[in-house]
Amino acid sequence: MSIKNLLVTGYSGFVGGHLLTILKEVNDLRLLGRSEVTSGYKHLKANIDSITDYSSILGGVEVVIHIAARVHIMDDTFVNPLEEFRAVNTNGTLNLAKQAVKAGVKRFIFLSSVKVNGESTSASKPFCYSDKPKPEDPYGISKAEAEMELMALGKKTGMEIVIIRPPLVYGEGVKANFESLMKLVGKGLPLPFRSISKNKRSLVSVYNLVDLIKVCIGHPSAANQTFLVSDDNDLSTAEMVALMAKVQGKANLSLPIPVCCFNLAGKVFGKQSVVDRLVGSLQVDIEHTKKTLNWQPPYSVEDGFKLSANRA
């Protein structure tokens, strides 16, 4: 990697933190965000929004890696959540990108989301990079709109745009449902997931994701492309639980509760969307990513689960 001047947003988050650990050879690594920085990096403490001036941190930067976002929130309580997501993920991203153009940035890498493609592939083939976007929630819509604006800006100005859409990202330090499930399995509890064996879900370890981001920094074929990413080994919910047990040296005590019972519970308690994520499928086709970049995920899904278990 020959890039000497690089700016990263979202450096204090899960993905950003892991990314910084593999960018040590960058001579001039700069950070943009609200969190304090204790290292020697050049840093601008600022929000991602439509009005902030980022010129003081962008001068001389060759590549921007934009990870910062208003992330997906369950049970969002804002009156107009779409506008809240747009403020950061769409308008804030476009403000940063336009200023990057003025500063002479050559490439803008945008960490988007598979939610741009949709929520489920249960009744269809895996998502493809070239599919027409079909976001269903405010977060996905805001990311899709950002992608569209960035590509238009790139065509108009010549700044290279790279879009990466990951599915669920996991790894050491991950929070939320993945961490909770790993802990429950690690306690040896009998969980009711053995019969959820017909679905398939694409996952990506943070180690594979940051490796792909690093490749996209300087790879000439990455310019103006959209990439889907995964571990390239999709798992059913039952397989996921079994692997979690294996990497933690535990017996797989999953119980064979029929899938129809989960669907019934979802309807009764008004949690069908939660059940859909548990029993449904979401797969991505990463052939375009592998062929375009001559890239293979360097970590197996078992590697990723082992590393995740270190903090579970």
PyMOL commands that set and color helices and strands:
alter all, ss='L'
color gray80, all
select helices_A, chain A and resi 14-21+55-58+81-103+114-116+138-157+176-186+206-218+220-222+237-247+259-268+272-279+287-293+301-309
alter helices_A, ss='H'
color red, helices_A
select strands_A, chain A and resi 5-9+28-33+42-45+63-66+107-111+160-165+168-170+203-205+225-228
alter strands_A, ss='S'
color yellow, strands_A
deselect
rebuild
show_as cartoon
